[in-house]
Amino acid sequence: MTYPTEPLAGPAAPAFARFRGIALNRRLAAPLLLGLYLAFQMLPIYWLMRMSLMTPGDIMASAEFLPTAPSLGNYRTLFTDPAWYMTYLNSLSYVILNMAITLSVALPAAYAFSRYRFLGDKHVFFWLFTNRMAPPAVFLLPFFQLYSAVGLFDTPLAVALAHCLFNVPLAVWILEGFMSGVPREIDETAYVDGYSFPRFFLTVFLPLIRAGIGVTAFFCFMFSWVELLLARTLTSVEAKPIVVAMTRTVSASGLDWGLMAAAGVVTILPGACVIWFVRNYIAKGFALGRV
Amino acid sequence: MALVAFSAVIPLMTVVNYSVQDIFGPGQRYFIGVDWFREALRDPEVHGAFLRQLAFSGIVLAIEIPLGVAVALLLPKAGWKSSLAIVILALPLLIPFNVVGTIWQVYARPEIGFLGRVLNDIGIDFNYTGDAVSAWATIVLMDVWHWTPLVALLAFAGLRSIPDAYYQAARIDGAGRLAVFRFIELPKMKSVLTIAVLLRFMDSFMIYTEPFVVTGGGPGSATTFLSIRLVNMAVGQFDLGPAAAFSLMYFLVILLISYVFYTILQRASAS
């Protein structure tokens, strides 16, 4: 093969697609295929948005691509009925609580795993990870009994604690990767300069891994926000999250699909905002975590 | 440690407790050893659910991993197009599980959903509430839609960590696209793909909410996976003992298979 048209040391960024012969094909085919795939990704979400603009009667009547008689009535119900928007706030409160608890536990733990070798550290690391593998269904009943016994049942704190089951291992895992990327010399230099450990940790170390903290918070948010089984079992009235409220939209006239779809769209929004903020770090988060 | 105890150790020990006792009411507990384990192991429903679960995990892994890698290869490297594509890709990951179920429940309906209507229009008899094959196709497609982005993002992260010098060297050597993929990109993606396979296996093996919302385990028990069976047992019939025994074995199976995966993939990336 020869490359008469391109200098060898040319700009390397799109080097991927620069192989002769398929270069032209790829230039057209790649965006096309990707576009098709993204369309496949967006269609179900579009369908949800379409339903959210319609009345239940219209939804059951047709499968036209565009919404018939679109209106914002469903959203109006969501934001004026306290039974709905309180559940939304409940969801947000346990997700944020969970993020706070997870980070405050996982940061020191991850630091220990990345900086010290101690007896059985590998085993503890793997054991932590097994918690991520446990099906929530396994822990359902014990959680229910435990939290009922200590009076946490039906509070956001109960759900936040229960979600630590799978978020803490993941957080330790991701943070450990980021922390191991920080050279140990930085710790040593700080001690030589007379920093105490807490001061070093808070003012020097944490800023260095803030991308990692952002990514971890994103994953905690994601897994806590989307979980239903534990959230449903551990709450009844006071702390009912929105995902649970959605499963109970059955009224006298049957299932209100329009309202349900609107609630669904509303649950996607915070996620979309969070993604937008961390879009450049999402990929990194896992790449740096050790296996 | 108190937190770990609260959210992991105590619940797990409670399960162990249940699994070896016969509980008639408060204060009336009898130690019965391994009877519940025996009962759960003999339950034909559990056997069916286990086989279905294995088949399901196998199918989704076989589709999602190659598809995710392909999507990652297609993604633009940088710029606003890349950001936009990543955001669209990541969207399904942040939709609550039961909303995913709800979306697909409607989306795949022949009379009111886009997918169901299109499939029926082109002459495929598709009705997931009555036909087991359609139900399976719906759930597999839903899982592919939901989780392929995770694999794609991971693979993309792996691809981005490859220094450009590698590509330049390959170009000088006259390597074709396939050779670049086989000898540069694939080996470099191994560690992230290990994570992808592990996460996807664990999560697909534990899948509960989505099939529960879409098909409720039906038609018949065609899509009753292990979690659904377990929750039916524990909450529906309130058979705490067998359910706890079942949970423990379920957990052990996941642990075992994950460990095997982990070891195999570690070996593969070491050699």
Boltz contact constraints between the chains, C-beta under 6 A:
constraints:
  - contact:
      token1: [A, 1]
      token2: [B, 174]
      max_distance: 6.0
  - contact:
      token1: [A, 12]
      token2: [B, 164]
      max_distance: 6.0
  - contact:
      token1: [A, 13]
      token2: [B, 77]
      max_distance: 6.0
  - contact:
      token1: [A, 15]
      token2: [B, 164]
      max_distance: 6.0
  - contact:
      token1: [A, 15]
      token2: [B, 167]
      max_distance: 6.0
  - contact:
      token1: [A, 19]
      token2: [B, 177]
      max_distance: 6.0
  - contact:
      token1: [A, 22]
      token2: [B, 177]
      max_distance: 6.0
  - contact:
      token1: [A, 30]
      token2: [B, 74]
      max_distance: 6.0
  - contact:
      token1: [A, 33]
      token2: [B, 74]
      max_distance: 6.0
  - contact:
      token1: [A, 34]
      token2: [B, 74]
      max_distance: 6.0
  - contact:
      token1: [A, 37]
      token2: [B, 71]
      max_distance: 6.0
  - contact:
      token1: [A, 38]
      token2: [B, 88]
      max_distance: 6.0
  - contact:
      token1: [A, 41]
      token2: [B, 88]
      max_distance: 6.0
  - contact:
      token1: [A, 44]
      token2: [B, 103]
      max_distance: 6.0
  - contact:
      token1: [A, 44]
      token2: [B, 107]
      max_distance: 6.0
  - contact:
      token1: [A, 47]
      token2: [B, 107]
      max_distance: 6.0
  - contact:
      token1: [A, 47]
      token2: [B, 114]
      max_distance: 6.0
  - contact:
      token1: [A, 48]
      token2: [B, 103]
      max_distance: 6.0
  - contact:
      token1: [A, 63]
      token2: [B, 112]
      max_distance: 6.0
  - contact:
      token1: [A, 63]
      token2: [B, 117]
      max_distance: 6.0
  - contact:
      token1: [A, 105]
      token2: [B, 3]
      max_distance: 6.0
  - contact:
      token1: [A, 130]
      token2: [B, 255]
      max_distance: 6.0
  - contact:
      token1: [A, 131]
      token2: [B, 8]
      max_distance: 6.0
  - contact:
      token1: [A, 133]
      token2: [B, 202]
      max_distance: 6.0
  - contact:
      token1: [A, 133]
      token2: [B, 254]
      max_distance: 6.0
  - contact:
      token1: [A, 133]
      token2: [B, 258]
      max_distance: 6.0
  - contact:
      token1: [A, 134]
      token2: [B, 251]
      max_distance: 6.0
  - contact:
      token1: [A, 135]
      token2: [B, 206]
      max_distance: 6.0
  - contact:
      token1: [A, 135]
      token2: [B, 227]
      max_distance: 6.0
  - contact:
      token1: [A, 137]
      token2: [B, 208]
      max_distance: 6.0
  - contact:
      token1: [A, 137]
      token2: [B, 227]
      max_distance: 6.0
  - contact:
      token1: [A, 137]
      token2: [B, 230]
      max_distance: 6.0
  - contact:
      token1: [A, 137]
      token2: [B, 231]
      max_distance: 6.0
  - contact:
      token1: [A, 138]
      token2: [B, 247]
      max_distance: 6.0
  - contact:
      token1: [A, 138]
      token2: [B, 251]
      max_distance: 6.0
  - contact:
      token1: [A, 139]
      token2: [B, 11]
      max_distance: 6.0
  - contact:
      token1: [A, 141]
      token2: [B, 234]
      max_distance: 6.0
  - contact:
      token1: [A, 142]
      token2: [B, 11]
      max_distance: 6.0
  - contact:
      token1: [A, 142]
      token2: [B, 14]
      max_distance: 6.0
  - contact:
      token1: [A, 142]
      token2: [B, 15]
      max_distance: 6.0
  - contact:
      token1: [A, 143]
      token2: [B, 11]
      max_distance: 6.0
  - contact:
      token1: [A, 146]
      token2: [B, 10]
      max_distance: 6.0
  - contact:
      token1: [A, 161]
      token2: [B, 6]
      max_distance: 6.0
  - contact:
      token1: [A, 161]
      token2: [B, 7]
      max_distance: 6.0
  - contact:
      token1: [A, 164]
      token2: [B, 7]
      max_distance: 6.0
  - contact:
      token1: [A, 165]
      token2: [B, 7]
      max_distance: 6.0
  - contact:
      token1: [A, 165]
      token2: [B, 8]
      max_distance: 6.0
  - contact:
      token1: [A, 222]
      token2: [B, 94]
      max_distance: 6.0
  - contact:
      token1: [A, 226]
      token2: [B, 96]
      max_distance: 6.0
  - contact:
      token1: [A, 226]
      token2: [B, 97]
      max_distance: 6.0
  - contact:
      token1: [A, 228]
      token2: [B, 97]
      max_distance: 6.0
  - contact:
      token1: [A, 228]
      token2: [B, 98]
      max_distance: 6.0
  - contact:
      token1: [A, 228]
      token2: [B, 209]
      max_distance: 6.0
  - contact:
      token1: [A, 229]
      token2: [B, 208]
      max_distance: 6.0
  - contact:
      token1: [A, 243]
      token2: [B, 96]
      max_distance: 6.0
  - contact:
      token1: [A, 243]
      token2: [B, 98]
      max_distance: 6.0
  - contact:
      token1: [A, 264]
      token2: [B, 99]
      max_distance: 6.0
  - contact:
      token1: [A, 267]
      token2: [B, 96]
      max_distance: 6.0
  - contact:
      token1: [A, 267]
      token2: [B, 99]
      max_distance: 6.0
  - contact:
      token1: [A, 268]
      token2: [B, 95]
      max_distance: 6.0
  - contact:
      token1: [A, 271]
      token2: [B, 94]
      max_distance: 6.0
  - contact:
      token1: [A, 275]
      token2: [B, 87]
      max_distance: 6.0
  - contact:
      token1: [A, 275]
      token2: [B, 90]
      max_distance: 6.0
  - contact:
      token1: [A, 279]
      token2: [B, 83]
      max_distance: 6.0
  - contact:
      token1: [A, 279]
      token2: [B, 86]
      max_distance: 6.0
  - contact:
      token1: [A, 279]
      token2: [B, 87]
      max_distance: 6.0
  - contact:
      token1: [A, 282]
      token2: [B, 153]
      max_distance: 6.0
  - contact:
      token1: [A, 283]
      token2: [B, 153]
      max_distance: 6.0
  - contact:
      token1: [A, 283]
      token2: [B, 156]
      max_distance: 6.0
  - contact:
      token1: [A, 283]
      token2: [B, 157]
      max_distance: 6.0
  - contact:
      token1: [A, 286]
      token2: [B, 154]
      max_distance: 6.0
  - contact:
      token1: [A, 286]
      token2: [B, 157]
      max_distance: 6.0
  - contact:
      token1: [A, 286]
      token2: [B, 195]
      max_distance: 6.0
  - contact:
      token1: [A, 287]
      token2: [B, 157]
      max_distance: 6.0
  - contact:
      token1: [A, 287]
      token2: [B, 161]
      max_distance: 6.0
  - contact:
      token1: [A, 287]
      token2: [B, 192]
      max_distance: 6.0
  - contact:
      token1: [A, 291]
      token2: [B, 191]
      max_distance: 6.0
  - contact:
      token1: [A, 291]
      token2: [B, 194]
      max_distance: 6.0
  - contact:
      token1: [A, 291]
      token2: [B, 195]
      max_distance: 6.0
